[in-house]
Amino acid sequence: MKFTVALAEWLETHWVAPAHSGWVLAGLAVCFFGAATNTMAGWLYVLSGTIFALLGLAAILPLRSLRHLNIRRLPMTPIGAGDTLTVELEIENTSKAAKTLLQLQDLLPYVLSQPLQTAVEVIPPKSVYRWVYYVTAKRRGVYRWHEVQLRTGTPLGLFWSRRSQEVPAKAIVYPQVLPLANCPLVDSLGQDESIKFQSDRRYQAATEGVTRALRPYRYGDPTRLIHWRISARFDEFVVRELEVITGGQEIVIALDSASRWEEDNFESAVIAAASLYFYASRCQLAVTLWTAGTGLVRGNRVVLETLAAVEAQEKAREIQRPTLPLIWLTQNASTLDSLPVSSRWVFFPASSEDSDRGSPLSNFSGLVINPEQPLQPQLQKPLRSL
């Protein structure tokens, strides 16, 4: 049975494979030819010859019908997890004859969807047929596939022929980004006075080199910045513009992608990393993303593509973990005690029981995520201080 199926598959992809009706008609032709041989009846010879001619024609036409067809794939717009992916294919008929009764099948990765197919009644000569279909992407990832199959049994359906064309496809599905209203994890990071400088305090301690320019007073300006001597000379309030001296705070969202993870925990960590990154961006913080496979990256699109492609236990590049303040997302509790100064952590325990035992041993504050509870409110909870 397996040999028969494999033979039919090979015939269909390399030449033509008889359909059930083709096998029946071929059997009738053989029977008529055998009867004609025994009875020497001329009409039986004519009938069997006609059937054999019909079978020959039905075997040649499918091969010709699949020629001069070119398939192009239009670029796909990246989407978020849970959204609908739009896939567009163009089938161009470059011949001077119409192509009829075609079956198209796009072989998508099974993790994205089952292979999808459609029937095309006719493609006029020198014209293009566009096939558009939609797939709901349930999980983030970078999906690639490359094969589109054309199949036909035209015009009689007695023989089937199938050919494949290489049409590379790349679909990027971004991880979900949670709309965080607040996040103490980010808000508390780097608030130590030793790394944050305010320009007005520098002004109070300085005696020169602080004033950058003078300008007319505007409503809301602090009165302590008024330059009284100049204001008296020009008979209007003039304020000083100060040199802004700030210690630009930089935050790194670091995903421990080189370690072993449970699948659900890793997906939650990726969602958390994306949500924390965009929350920090909205807060006008200098934020970057770090993974073991890519190192430091920044920029909304680059970060989303990195998080779409990241995998657990990925091979680490020759890049050391940053020494800047981190928000460390991990399932490995042993890594929490070696973070840079002023860091925070988000710990994803291997089971819900571990999440109820309290914070793991660490010199820093952080969050323990319970996998049985929604992620968004947990990221907005106060930190567990140790």
N, C-alpha and C positions, 0 to 999 in steps of 0.2 A: 504493500500500500504506500509506504513512504517512498519507494523507488518510483512508483507511478506519479505521485505528486511532484517529486523532484524533476522527473522527466518532463511533465507538463509545464512546470515552471521554467525549465531551461528552454523548451521549445518556444514558449511565449515571449521570453526576453531576447532570444537569439534569432528566431525565425517566426513561425506562427504555430499556435496550438489549437487543435480542433475543439470546438465546443461540443456539447452533448448532441445537439442537432447535426453537427458535422459528422460525428461518429455514426449516427443513425443513417444519415444519407449515404455515407461511404459504405456502410454495411449493405444497404439496399442495392447500391451500384454493383458490388461484388456478387450479390445474389442474382441480380439480373444478368450479369455477365456469365455466371456459372450456368444459369438456365439456358442462356442463348447458346452456350457451347454444347450443351446436351441436346437441345432441340433443333439447333441450327435455324432458329427463327430470327429473321432479319430485324424485326421491330424491337426484339429484346436487345440486340446489339446497339441499335440506335438509341434506345432508352438508357442503357448503361453508359454509352459514350456521352450522351447529353449530360447525364449526372456527373460523370468524371470531369467534363469540361466546366460545368458549373462549380464543382469543387475547386478546380484549378484557378478559376477566376476569383472565387471567394478567398483563396489563399494568397493571391498576389495583391489584390486591392488594399487590404489593411497595411501591408508594407509600404505601398506607395502613399497611402494617406498620412502616414506619420513623418514623411519627409518634408523638408522646407518649412519646418515649424521652429521658431526661435522663442525661447521663454526668457523674460526679464523680470527681475524682482525689484520693486520700488523700495527705497530705504524706509525703515520702520522707526517711528518716533518712540523714544523711551517712555515708559509708563511706570506707575507705581503699583505695588502689589495689591491685587484685588480689582484693578482696573481692566479695561478691555483693550486688547492689542489688535490693531488693524493691520492686516496682511494683504498686500496688493501684488498681483501677478499680471503681466502682460504677455499674451501669446500672439506672436506675429506670424501671419501666413504670407510668406514671400513668394509663393508660386502663383501661377495664372489660373489655377483651378480652386474651387471652393473646397474646404475641408469640412466634412460632415461627421456627425455622430462620434464625438470624441469624449473620452473620460479622463479628467485631470485628477491627480492625487498628489497632495503635498505631504511629504513624510516628516511630520513634526516630531521633536523628541517626546518620548512617552511621558516624561515628567511635566511637560507643558500641556500636551493634549494628544488625543488619538489622531492618527492620520486623517486628514479631511479631504473629501473629494467632491467633484461637481461634474455635471454632464453638460457638454456643449453641443448644441444642435447643428450649428453651422458657423464657420468663419469664412466670410467672403474673401475672394482673392485680393492680395495686396492690402490687407486690412489687419487691424489689431483687435483682439478680444481681451477685455479686462475682467479679471476674476478678483473680487474683493470678499474677504471673509473675516470673521471676528473670533477671537479666542480670549477667554477670561484667564488672566494670569494670576493664579492663587498664591504663588510664592515668588519671592525675589530671586534674581539670578541673571546670568548672562547665557542665553540659549542660542545655540548654533545648530543649523541643519543645512543640507546642501542638495537634496535630491527631490526632483519633481518627476512624476511618472505620467506618460501619455499612453493611453490604452484605447484601442478601437477594434470593432468587429465589423466595420462597414464593408460592403453595403448589406450583407445578408445575415450576418451574425453566425456564420458557420465556422469561422476561424477567428481567434483573438491574437492580437499582437501588442506587445508592450515595450516601450523604450523609455529610458531614463535620461534626464539632462541634469548637469551640474549647475545648480542655481544657488550659490551660497546665500545664507540668511543669518542675520545676527539681530536678536531681540534682547534689549536690556530692560529688565524689570527692577525698578528701584525698591528698596525697602520702605516700609511704612514709616512716616514721620508723624509722631504724636504732637498735637498742638498743646504744648506745656504753657500754662498760665504763669506759673512760677516754678523755680527749681532751686531750692536751697543748696543743692549739690554744687551748682555752678556759681550761685550768688555768693556763697561763703568762700569760694576758692580765691586765694590771693588777696584777702582783705587785711592781711597783716600790715601794720604801719611801716614795717621795715622795708617793704617792697612797693609801697604806694606813696607817692609824693604829690602834694597839692601845691599848686603854684602860689596861692595866697599865703601859705605858711612860709614858703621860701622868701616871699616878699617881706614878711615881718622880720625875718632874721637877717636880710641882706641890707647893705648900705649903698650899693651902687650896682650898675649893670643889670637892673631889673626892668626898668621902664623901656619898652620897645618903641612906643609912639604915643602921641597925644591926639585926642579927638574930642569933639563936642559931647557934652553930657546927654545921655539918653535915659528916658524913664526906665527905672528899674536898676540902674547902675548903683553899686554900693558907694555910699558917701565917703568911705575911707580911701577910695581911689581918686577922689577929686584932688587936682593939683591946685591948691589954694593961691599960690603966688601967681601962677599963669592966669588963673581965673580972674583974679583981681586986675591984672593988666589988661585983659581983653573984655572985662565987664560981662563975662558969661562963664558958666561952669565948663571946665575942661577936665577930662579924666585921663588917667594913664592906662595904656594897654601894656600888660605885662608879658614878659617872656614866659611861655607855658613850659614848665619843667615837670614832666610826668614820667614816671617809670612805667612804660607801656606794658601792661599786663598781658601775658601770652599764656593761653591755656591749651593743653594737648589732651584730646580725647583718645585714649589708647585702648585698643582692643587686643586682648591676649589671644590672638588667633593661632599662635604656635602650639598652644596647649591642647589637651584632650577635652572635649566638650560633649555633653549630651545634646542631641540635635535640637530639641525644643528650647533648651537654655541658650544655645548659640544663636538661634533665630531671634530670641528675645533680646540678647545682647546687641545684635546688629541693629535692631529697631531702637534700642536705647541709645546707642552711639549716634545714630542719625538724628534722633530727637534732641539729644544734648548739644550736638554740633549746631543745629539750626537755632536752638534757643540761645546759645552763646553768641551766634552771629546777630540775632535780633537785639541782643544787649550791647552791640557794638564792641565786642571783645575780639581780640586777635586770637582766633581759634584755629587749630589744625587737627588733623586726624592722623593717628599712627596705627599701622598694623604690621605684623611681623613680615608679611610678604611684600609690602610696598614702601615701608618707612613713612616719613612725614609727607602728607599731601594736604592741599588746601584748595578752596574754590568749590562752590556748590555742586557743579556738575561732576568735577573730578572726584569729590568725596562720595557722591551718590553712586557713581560707577564703581568706585573701589569697594563700597559696601555691598553693591549688588554681586560682585564677583568673589568676595572673600569667602574662604572656607576654613573650617576648623582643622587644626593640625597641619596647616600649610607650611611649606618649607620657608624658613626664615632667611632673609637676606643678611649680608654682612653689615648690619646696621644695629648699633647699640640702642637700647631704650633711652629716650630723651631724658635729660637731667632737669627739664623744666617741670613746674607743677603739673601733675597728671590727674586725670580722672580715669582710673584704671578699672576696666571691666574684665572680670575674670571668673573662672570657676575653680581656680587653684588657690586655696587659702594660703599656701606657703609663700606666695609672691607678694602678699600684702604688707609685709614688714620691711621690705627693701625699696620702698618708693621714695622719690625725691621729697625734699622738704615742702610742706604746705600742700601735699597731694591729697586727693580723695579717692575713694574706691566704691565700686558697685559689685557686690558679690552675688553670684548666681549659684546657690547650693545645688548639689546633685539630686536632692530630694526635698519634699516639703517638710519632712521631719527635721532635716538639718537647718532649715530656715527658721525654725522655732526655738533653736538652742541658743539664740543670741548672736552677737557679733563675733566673728573670728578674731583671733589675736592679732592686733595691729597697733602701731603707734599713731594711726591717723583715723579720721572720722569717715564714715561711709554709710552705705545702704545695703541691707540684705534683702534680696528680692524673693518673694514667695511666688513660686510658679503657678499656684492655684488662684492667685488674685490678679486683677487687671494691672497691667504694667504702668499705665499713665498715672494713676493716683499714687503709686509707690514712688515714682520719680519726683513727685511733688511733696513728699513727706520730709519732715525735718531729719537731719542726720543723726546717726547713732554716735555720740561722742564717747571716747574711751578715756 
